[in-house]
């Protein structure tokens, strides 16, 4: 389950669109971000992160897209579970092999 966001997806998408559309009317992207953030009621840093992720998703900026990031998290979770299962099996096999090692030859 994902982390619940304070802002709905629609608000995020609209805010990012506003920044992209209003970039031309500002000197820098940061000034566009601060302007839009004040209007929607979030911090400029939060909106900057949303814009950067949207740029990565669109291929305009290097880094993992949202889908790739989710897939990576899923694979890491699966890897942890498999390591845990292997550790349990290793300990179980050692436990059940112990009587065989303790038995004296006749």
N, C-alpha and C positions, 0 to 999 in steps of 0.2 A: 504494500500500500504506500502511495506517495504521501509526501508531506502536504498538509492542507495549507493553501495560500490565503493570505489576508485579502488579496484582490482577485476577483474572478478573471478567468481567461479572457473574456470579452473586453474587460477594462484594460488588461495588459496589451492586448492586440491593438486596441484603439489608441492607447497612449504611444505605442511604438510607431503606429501609422502617423500620428500627429507630429512626432519628432521628425520622421522621414520627410513628411510634406512641408514642414516649417523650417527645415535646415537652410534652405536658400535665403530666407528672410532674416537669418541671424549670422553673426560673424563666424561663430564656431558651432560645432555640434553640441558642445557642452552648454552654450547659452540657450540653444533650442531645448535641450533636456531640462534645464532649470526652469525655463518658462512653462513648459508643459507639466512638469512635476508639481509646480505651484498650483496649477489649474485643477489637476485631478486629485491632489491631496496626498501624494506619496513623496518620499525623499528623492532628491536628484540621483543619489547613488543607486537606489533601487531601480529607478527608471533607466539609468545608464547600463546596469546589468541586463535588463530586459532587451535594450537596444543591441547590446553586444551579442547576446544570444541569438537574436533575430538575424543579425548580420552573419553569424556563423551558420545558422540554418539555411540562409540564402546563398551561402558560398562566397560571400564578400570578404570574409575574415577567416583566417586559419583557426583550426580547433575542431573539437567534436561537436557535431550537431546534437540536437535534443534526442533524436532517435538513437544515434550512436552512443550517447551518454547513458541512456536507459538500457541499451543492450549490454554495455560494459558493466553496469551495476548488476544486471541479471546474471551475467557470466561470473562475476566476482562472488556473488551470493552462492551460486551453484558450486563454484570451486571450494568455498568455505565448507559447504555441506559435505562435499565428497571427501575433503581432508578429514573432517570430523568422523565420517563413517569409516574411513581407512584406519584411523587411530583406534576406534572402537574394535574393529576387526583384528587389528594387530594385538591389542591387549587381550582379546578373547582367545585368540590362537595361542598366545603365550600362556594364558591361564590353563587351557585344556591340554597343552603339551607338557606342563609341569609334572603330572603324575607319571608320564612315560619316562621322563628323565630321572625321576626319583626311584624308579623300580630297579632292584638289584638283579643282575643276570644270574640264572640258576646253573 
